Amino acid sequence: MITNKQFLGFIGTYTKGDSKGIYSLHLDTETGTLNNIKVAAELENPTYLTISEDQKFLYSVIKDGENGGIASFVIIKGEELQFNNSTLSEGAPPCHVSANENGTVLSANYHKGTVDYYKLTSDGGILPAASIVKHEGTGPDPRQEKAHSHYADYTPDGKFIVAVELGIDKIFTYRLENDKLIEANRFATKPGSGPRHLVFHPSVPYAYVMTEFSSEVIVLKYNTEDGRFEQRQSISTLPESFTENNQGSAIHISTDGRFVYAANRGHDSIAAFKVHPETFELRFIEHTSTEGHWPRDFILDPTEKFLIVANQNSSNLVLFSRDLETGKLSLLQKDVRVPDPVCVKFLNH
């Protein structure tokens, strides 16, 4: 946050085109505009970012030649990024990274089918992975020729780590024992659905999973005692009339637990859903065009009065206002140019 009316964000990108690395931006909540976009750190393919709970550090996916891993940055004066350190290993970089309040970092590697658990130094530096689990298997879709881990993060109570496995249609629950990832449970989604990302409800033990191949949101009941999941609903993110190629991407939930949003790449839309206050199942509200192509991720700003979409293939960010009562989105700004954007993360204070 810069002022009580402006928030600072960072943008992860692919650097295969014009991008230089990580960009910063300002969201002005008074004027409803995104502005002041500039390069914050130069590095290769910082596609996904996360910010530490204390808002002092940013962790990014990084590619360095034939190696990949996670880079640590210090957020200076709440505005600039200063390179701290990185940890690399041979092969492709991860596709997802999350930082947690207990001072650890997790990554999911699509190409390797692994989940990596990292500990941190006292100054926010990242150490080599303390534990790595590698998933094995295949799925019925041709793109499921092997495991493709796409998401890893802690459960809200911090007891377990959840990993979403797109390549083999599984959601794994792990516990930590002596800094080692130990499987506690696994849940199988519909064959060929390709689960990609997951969000937990903020106040009740339910989770919502976005699938890439079947373009659905799966509603899961979560058992806080043993980490099991049980399916309660599956609902499409697409209109019935849409028959072209679509790949589901990101999913997010409002902090009041009333609305879930999911992104469609191909249909190029955000699907909005209302959460039932008793069953926690979803009811479709509306589709909103992302005003660009291939929405890789999106985010609610810290006030949750705005939603920002990163359209990867059309290289633009799009700003919407969000009605807190209805959950509906209204377009504010669509021609915010950023090369090959993947995700946006905001400082909360």
Summary of the structure (lengths in Angstrom):
residues: 349
radius of gyration: 18.7
end to end distance: 4.6
largest distance: 53.8
contacts: 1266
relative contact order: 0.13
helix: 0%
strand: 57%
